[in-house]
Amino acid sequence: MESIDECFNSYSFLTLGGPRVGNKVKARFFAYMVKCLLETYTGRQKCDSKDDFKNKKLDMAGVLIKRELRLLFSVFRGK
């Protein structure tokens, strides 16, 4: 049987930052999710739609260009 640490590291929030992110960050994010769920259930917070434009994460043009150039340079250098 796996320990809670192994389950947390292997199966939960894999996109949260990779292996560099510790369990403390994952636990805080999980607690935030539970808090939002409970506030919605009790009526303190309204349900929001993930498809609503105001809930979308927008990247600025500079960030997108930086990401693309980093990828192109790594391909060019052969990494």
N, CA, C and O atoms as CSV, one atom per row, in Angstrom:
chain,resi,resn,atom,element,x,y,z
A,1,MET,N,N,0.841,-1.172,0.000
A,1,MET,CA,C,0.000,0.000,0.000
A,1,MET,C,C,0.894,1.245,0.000
A,1,MET,O,O,1.885,1.316,0.727
A,2,GLU,N,N,0.523,2.218,-0.828
A,2,GLU,CA,C,1.322,3.432,-0.951
A,2,GLU,C,C,1.037,4.402,0.191
A,2,GLU,O,O,-0.070,4.457,0.727
A,3,SER,N,N,2.050,5.149,0.539
A,3,SER,CA,C,1.851,6.166,1.566
A,3,SER,C,C,1.181,7.392,0.948
A,3,SER,O,O,1.103,7.524,-0.274
A,4,ILE,N,N,0.710,8.265,1.796
A,4,ILE,CA,C,0.053,9.483,1.318
A,4,ILE,C,C,1.048,10.340,0.547
A,4,ILE,O,O,0.690,10.941,-0.466
A,5,ASP,N,N,2.289,10.404,1.012
A,5,ASP,CA,C,3.312,11.179,0.301
A,5,ASP,C,C,3.519,10.663,-1.115
A,5,ASP,O,O,3.593,11.449,-2.060
A,6,GLU,N,N,3.614,9.346,-1.267
A,6,GLU,CA,C,3.822,8.770,-2.594
A,6,GLU,C,C,2.641,9.052,-3.510
A,6,GLU,O,O,2.828,9.361,-4.687
A,7,CYS,N,N,1.437,8.948,-2.985
A,7,CYS,CA,C,0.240,9.247,-3.789
A,7,CYS,C,C,0.214,10.716,-4.188
A,7,CYS,O,O,-0.077,11.049,-5.337
A,8,PHE,N,N,0.515,11.587,-3.242
A,8,PHE,CA,C,0.505,13.024,-3.517
A,8,PHE,C,C,1.537,13.368,-4.582
A,8,PHE,O,O,1.265,14.171,-5.473
A,9,ASN,N,N,2.721,12.765,-4.495
A,9,ASN,CA,C,3.783,13.049,-5.463
A,9,ASN,C,C,3.516,12.429,-6.823
A,9,ASN,O,O,3.849,13.025,-7.847
A,10,SER,N,N,2.924,11.249,-6.851
A,10,SER,CA,C,2.775,10.516,-8.101
A,10,SER,C,C,1.498,10.818,-8.866
A,10,SER,O,O,1.491,10.756,-10.095
A,11,TYR,N,N,0.424,11.143,-8.171
A,11,TYR,CA,C,-0.871,11.204,-8.839
A,11,TYR,C,C,-1.572,12.558,-8.775
A,11,TYR,O,O,-2.472,12.816,-9.575
A,12,SER,N,N,-1.189,13.415,-7.857
A,12,SER,CA,C,-1.973,14.638,-7.675
A,12,SER,C,C,-1.255,15.870,-8.208
A,12,SER,O,O,-0.056,16.047,-7.997
A,13,PHE,N,N,-1.997,16.705,-8.890
A,13,PHE,CA,C,-1.536,18.011,-9.362
A,13,PHE,C,C,-0.212,17.918,-10.112
A,13,PHE,O,O,0.734,18.641,-9.800
A,14,LEU,N,N,-0.149,17.044,-11.081
A,14,LEU,CA,C,1.087,16.838,-11.826
A,14,LEU,C,C,1.463,18.055,-12.660
A,14,LEU,O,O,2.641,18.261,-12.952
A,15,THR,N,N,0.484,18.863,-13.047
A,15,THR,CA,C,0.767,20.037,-13.873
A,15,THR,C,C,1.037,21.281,-13.041
A,15,THR,O,O,1.181,22.371,-13.596
A,16,LEU,N,N,1.107,21.145,-11.745
A,16,LEU,CA,C,1.274,22.299,-10.862
A,16,LEU,C,C,2.695,22.838,-10.851
A,16,LEU,O,O,2.931,23.900,-10.276
A,17,GLY,N,N,3.616,22.171,-11.442
A,17,GLY,CA,C,4.982,22.676,-11.464
A,17,GLY,C,C,6.015,21.573,-11.543
A,17,GLY,O,O,7.211,21.832,-11.412
A,18,GLY,N,N,5.579,20.370,-11.751
A,18,GLY,CA,C,6.513,19.270,-11.897
A,18,GLY,C,C,7.062,18.782,-10.571
A,18,GLY,O,O,6.513,19.073,-9.509
A,19,PRO,N,N,8.152,18.036,-10.646
A,19,PRO,CA,C,8.715,17.431,-9.432
A,19,PRO,C,C,9.369,18.437,-8.495
A,19,PRO,O,O,9.630,18.110,-7.338
A,20,ARG,N,N,9.643,19.657,-8.966
A,20,ARG,CA,C,10.295,20.655,-8.110
A,20,ARG,C,C,9.349,21.186,-7.045
A,20,ARG,O,O,9.793,21.667,-6.002
A,21,VAL,N,N,8.057,21.102,-7.301
A,21,VAL,CA,C,7.073,21.649,-6.362
A,21,VAL,C,C,6.864,20.656,-5.234
A,21,VAL,O,O,6.612,19.475,-5.470
A,22,GLY,N,N,6.968,21.135,-4.028
A,22,GLY,CA,C,6.822,20.264,-2.871
A,22,GLY,C,C,5.370,20.020,-2.505
A,22,GLY,O,O,4.452,20.586,-3.098
A,23,ASN,N,N,5.190,19.172,-1.522
A,23,ASN,CA,C,3.838,18.828,-1.075
A,23,ASN,C,C,3.137,19.995,-0.404
A,23,ASN,O,O,1.907,20.048,-0.392
A,24,LYS,N,N,3.892,20.929,0.154
A,24,LYS,CA,C,3.275,22.076,0.817
A,24,LYS,C,C,2.489,22.917,-0.194
A,24,LYS,O,O,1.384,23.370,0.106
A,25,VAL,N,N,3.045,23.125,-1.375
A,25,VAL,CA,C,2.359,23.891,-2.419
A,25,VAL,C,C,1.120,23.139,-2.886
A,25,VAL,O,O,0.058,23.733,-3.071
A,26,LYS,N,N,1.261,21.831,-3.074
A,26,LYS,CA,C,0.121,21.020,-3.505
A,26,LYS,C,C,-0.975,21.001,-2.445
A,26,LYS,O,O,-2.160,21.066,-2.773
A,27,ALA,N,N,-0.584,20.912,-1.174
A,27,ALA,CA,C,-1.571,20.898,-0.092
A,27,ALA,C,C,-2.302,22.232,0.000
A,27,ALA,O,O,-3.508,22.266,0.242
A,28,ARG,N,N,-1.577,23.329,-0.192
A,28,ARG,CA,C,-2.229,24.646,-0.176
A,28,ARG,C,C,-3.228,24.781,-1.321
A,28,ARG,O,O,-4.325,25.307,-1.132
A,29,PHE,N,N,-2.853,24.311,-2.496
A,29,PHE,CA,C,-3.758,24.386,-3.638
A,29,PHE,C,C,-4.996,23.525,-3.396
A,29,PHE,O,O,-6.112,23.933,-3.717
A,30,PHE,N,N,-4.799,22.334,-2.828
A,30,PHE,CA,C,-5.923,21.454,-2.511
A,30,PHE,C,C,-6.836,22.109,-1.474
A,30,PHE,O,O,-8.060,22.047,-1.594
A,31,ALA,N,N,-6.240,22.737,-0.457
A,31,ALA,CA,C,-7.040,23.428,0.565
A,31,ALA,C,C,-7.822,24.582,-0.043
A,31,ALA,O,O,-8.970,24.820,0.333
A,32,TYR,N,N,-7.212,25.302,-0.980
A,32,TYR,CA,C,-7.906,26.393,-1.665
A,32,TYR,C,C,-9.098,25.855,-2.458
A,32,TYR,O,O,-10.167,26.465,-2.460
A,33,MET,N,N,-8.917,24.722,-3.126
A,33,MET,CA,C,-10.015,24.115,-3.884
A,33,MET,C,C,-11.159,23.716,-2.955
A,33,MET,O,O,-12.324,23.960,-3.267
A,34,VAL,N,N,-10.834,23.106,-1.820
A,34,VAL,CA,C,-11.864,22.693,-0.859
A,34,VAL,C,C,-12.575,23.915,-0.292
A,34,VAL,O,O,-13.796,23.903,-0.132
A,35,LYS,N,N,-11.821,24.974,0.015
A,35,LYS,CA,C,-12.411,26.215,0.530
A,35,LYS,C,C,-13.407,26.793,-0.470
A,35,LYS,O,O,-14.517,27.170,-0.092
A,36,CYS,N,N,-13.019,26.865,-1.740
A,36,CYS,CA,C,-13.924,27.395,-2.774
A,36,CYS,C,C,-15.164,26.519,-2.918
A,36,CYS,O,O,-16.272,27.027,-3.089
A,37,LEU,N,N,-14.976,25.210,-2.847
A,37,LEU,CA,C,-16.106,24.290,-2.952
A,37,LEU,C,C,-17.075,24.484,-1.791
A,37,LEU,O,O,-18.287,24.536,-2.000
A,38,LEU,N,N,-16.556,24.592,-0.575
A,38,LEU,CA,C,-17.418,24.785,0.595
A,38,LEU,C,C,-18.121,26.137,0.572
A,38,LEU,O,O,-19.292,26.231,0.939
A,39,GLU,N,N,-17.418,27.187,0.144
A,39,GLU,CA,C,-18.055,28.501,0.049
A,39,GLU,C,C,-19.162,28.508,-1.001
A,39,GLU,O,O,-20.182,29.171,-0.819
A,40,THR,N,N,-18.973,27.790,-2.076
A,40,THR,CA,C,-20.017,27.697,-3.099
A,40,THR,C,C,-21.200,26.898,-2.575
A,40,THR,O,O,-22.352,27.264,-2.809
A,41,TYR,N,N,-20.923,25.819,-1.873
A,41,TYR,CA,C,-21.983,24.973,-1.331
A,41,TYR,C,C,-22.826,25.720,-0.301
A,41,TYR,O,O,-24.046,25.562,-0.257
A,42,THR,N,N,-22.168,26.537,0.528
A,42,THR,CA,C,-22.898,27.268,1.569
A,42,THR,C,C,-23.523,28.561,1.060
A,42,THR,O,O,-24.275,29.208,1.788
A,43,GLY,N,N,-23.229,28.942,-0.160
A,43,GLY,CA,C,-23.826,30.133,-0.753
A,43,GLY,C,C,-23.042,31.412,-0.532
A,43,GLY,O,O,-23.513,32.485,-0.909
A,44,ARG,N,N,-21.872,31.335,0.060
A,44,ARG,CA,C,-21.055,32.537,0.279
A,44,ARG,C,C,-20.383,33.000,-1.005
A,44,ARG,O,O,-19.964,34.152,-1.112
A,45,GLN,N,N,-20.283,32.105,-1.974
A,45,GLN,CA,C,-19.653,32.427,-3.253
A,45,GLN,C,C,-20.536,31.883,-4.365
A,45,GLN,O,O,-21.108,30.801,-4.236
A,46,LYS,N,N,-20.648,32.632,-5.457
A,46,LYS,CA,C,-21.455,32.170,-6.583
A,46,LYS,C,C,-20.665,31.175,-7.421
A,46,LYS,O,O,-19.435,31.211,-7.456
A,47,CYS,N,N,-21.390,30.286,-8.095
A,47,CYS,CA,C,-20.754,29.383,-9.048
A,47,CYS,C,C,-20.235,30.209,-10.215
A,47,CYS,O,O,-20.898,31.139,-10.674
A,48,ASP,N,N,-19.055,29.865,-10.687
A,48,ASP,CA,C,-18.548,30.547,-11.867
A,48,ASP,C,C,-18.339,29.531,-12.981
A,48,ASP,O,O,-18.170,28.336,-12.741
A,49,SER,N,N,-18.355,30.035,-14.184
A,49,SER,CA,C,-18.218,29.186,-15.359
A,49,SER,C,C,-16.786,29.255,-15.867
A,49,SER,O,O,-16.242,30.342,-16.056
A,50,LYS,N,N,-16.179,28.099,-16.087
A,50,LYS,CA,C,-14.815,28.102,-16.610
A,50,LYS,C,C,-14.769,28.581,-18.051
A,50,LYS,O,O,-13.703,28.936,-18.555
A,51,ASP,N,N,-15.924,28.593,-18.722
A,51,ASP,CA,C,-15.973,29.044,-20.105
A,51,ASP,C,C,-16.195,30.547,-20.227
A,51,ASP,O,O,-16.105,31.096,-21.325
A,52,ASP,N,N,-16.482,31.214,-19.121
A,52,ASP,CA,C,-16.695,32.655,-19.157
A,52,ASP,C,C,-15.367,33.367,-19.422
A,52,ASP,O,O,-14.330,32.987,-18.877
A,53,PHE,N,N,-15.410,34.394,-20.257
A,53,PHE,CA,C,-14.194,35.099,-20.662
A,53,PHE,C,C,-13.456,35.712,-19.475
A,53,PHE,O,O,-12.226,35.771,-19.479
A,54,LYS,N,N,-14.181,36.166,-18.468
A,54,LYS,CA,C,-13.512,36.801,-17.324
A,54,LYS,C,C,-12.711,35.801,-16.494
A,54,LYS,O,O,-11.875,36.211,-15.689
A,55,ASN,N,N,-12.947,34.500,-16.670
A,55,ASN,CA,C,-12.209,33.476,-15.929
A,55,ASN,C,C,-11.044,32.893,-16.725
A,55,ASN,O,O,-10.369,31.977,-16.255
A,56,LYS,N,N,-10.809,33.412,-17.912
A,56,LYS,CA,C,-9.724,32.906,-18.756
A,56,LYS,C,C,-8.403,33.553,-18.357
A,56,LYS,O,O,-8.358,34.714,-17.951
A,57,LYS,N,N,-7.338,32.783,-18.481
A,57,LYS,CA,C,-6.006,33.316,-18.238
A,57,LYS,C,C,-5.479,33.839,-19.571
A,57,LYS,O,O,-5.417,33.103,-20.556
A,58,LEU,N,N,-5.105,35.096,-19.593
A,58,LEU,CA,C,-4.605,35.706,-20.819
A,58,LEU,C,C,-3.107,35.922,-20.699
A,58,LEU,O,O,-2.629,36.489,-19.717
A,59,ASP,N,N,-2.370,35.467,-21.704
A,59,ASP,CA,C,-0.932,35.707,-21.750
A,59,ASP,C,C,-0.666,36.912,-22.634
A,59,ASP,O,O,-1.289,37.076,-23.683
A,60,MET,N,N,0.243,37.732,-22.212
A,60,MET,CA,C,0.611,38.902,-22.997
A,60,MET,C,C,1.491,38.474,-24.166
A,60,MET,O,O,2.091,37.399,-24.141
A,61,ALA,N,N,1.563,39.317,-25.184
A,61,ALA,CA,C,2.312,38.988,-26.398
A,61,ALA,C,C,3.781,38.714,-26.096
A,61,ALA,O,O,4.367,37.804,-26.681
A,62,GLY,N,N,4.383,39.477,-25.201
A,62,GLY,CA,C,5.790,39.281,-24.869
A,62,GLY,C,C,6.070,37.908,-24.280
A,62,GLY,O,O,7.085,37.286,-24.593
A,63,VAL,N,N,5.171,37.438,-23.430
A,63,VAL,CA,C,5.333,36.115,-22.818
A,63,VAL,C,C,5.236,35.031,-23.886
A,63,VAL,O,O,6.011,34.074,-23.878
A,64,LEU,N,N,4.291,35.182,-24.799
A,64,LEU,CA,C,4.122,34.191,-25.860
A,64,LEU,C,C,5.326,34.169,-26.802
A,64,LEU,O,O,5.780,33.098,-27.204
A,65,ILE,N,N,5.843,35.350,-27.155
A,65,ILE,CA,C,7.016,35.418,-28.032
A,65,ILE,C,C,8.231,34.812,-27.335
A,65,ILE,O,O,9.005,34.089,-27.962
A,66,LYS,N,N,8.407,35.097,-26.051
A,66,LYS,CA,C,9.528,34.539,-25.290
A,66,LYS,C,C,9.473,33.013,-25.286
A,66,LYS,O,O,10.490,32.348,-25.483
A,67,ARG,N,N,8.284,32.466,-25.061
A,67,ARG,CA,C,8.120,31.014,-25.040
A,67,ARG,C,C,8.454,30.406,-26.404
A,67,ARG,O,O,9.122,29.375,-26.485
A,68,GLU,N,N,7.985,31.053,-27.471
A,68,GLU,CA,C,8.235,30.549,-28.821
A,68,GLU,C,C,9.718,30.632,-29.174
A,68,GLU,O,O,10.270,29.690,-29.743
A,69,LEU,N,N,10.366,31.744,-28.845
A,69,LEU,CA,C,11.792,31.887,-29.138
A,69,LEU,C,C,12.632,30.890,-28.346
A,69,LEU,O,O,13.601,30.342,-28.871
A,70,ARG,N,N,12.272,30.653,-27.096
A,70,ARG,CA,C,13.008,29.673,-26.290
A,70,ARG,C,C,12.915,28.283,-26.924
A,70,ARG,O,O,13.904,27.551,-26.974
A,71,LEU,N,N,11.730,27.926,-27.405
A,71,LEU,CA,C,11.550,26.634,-28.066
A,71,LEU,C,C,12.372,26.563,-29.350
A,71,LEU,O,O,13.044,25.562,-29.601
A,72,LEU,N,N,12.323,27.614,-30.160
A,72,LEU,CA,C,13.066,27.618,-31.419
A,72,LEU,C,C,14.570,27.564,-31.189
A,72,LEU,O,O,15.272,26.851,-31.907
A,73,PHE,N,N,15.081,28.298,-30.208
A,73,PHE,CA,C,16.511,28.258,-29.910
A,73,PHE,C,C,16.945,26.879,-29.415
A,73,PHE,O,O,18.029,26.410,-29.762
A,74,SER,N,N,16.112,26.233,-28.612
A,74,SER,CA,C,16.480,24.897,-28.130
A,74,SER,C,C,16.492,23.891,-29.273
A,74,SER,O,O,17.326,22.985,-29.288
A,75,VAL,N,N,15.580,24.037,-30.232
A,75,VAL,CA,C,15.585,23.155,-31.409
A,75,VAL,C,C,16.813,23.451,-32.259
A,75,VAL,O,O,17.460,22.531,-32.758
A,76,PHE,N,N,17.135,24.724,-32.424
A,76,PHE,CA,C,18.284,25.134,-33.228
A,76,PHE,C,C,19.590,24.612,-32.634
A,76,PHE,O,O,20.481,24.175,-33.363
A,77,ARG,N,N,19.699,24.659,-31.300
A,77,ARG,CA,C,20.919,24.203,-30.639
A,77,ARG,C,C,20.978,22.689,-30.513
A,77,ARG,O,O,22.018,22.139,-30.149
A,78,GLY,N,N,19.878,22.011,-30.807
A,78,GLY,CA,C,19.868,20.553,-30.798
A,78,GLY,C,C,19.569,19.918,-29.468
A,78,GLY,O,O,19.937,18.765,-29.244
A,79,LYS,N,N,18.914,20.632,-28.575
A,79,LYS,CA,C,18.579,20.072,-27.256
A,79,LYS,C,C,17.224,19.450,-27.279
A,79,LYS,O,O,16.768,18.926,-26.263
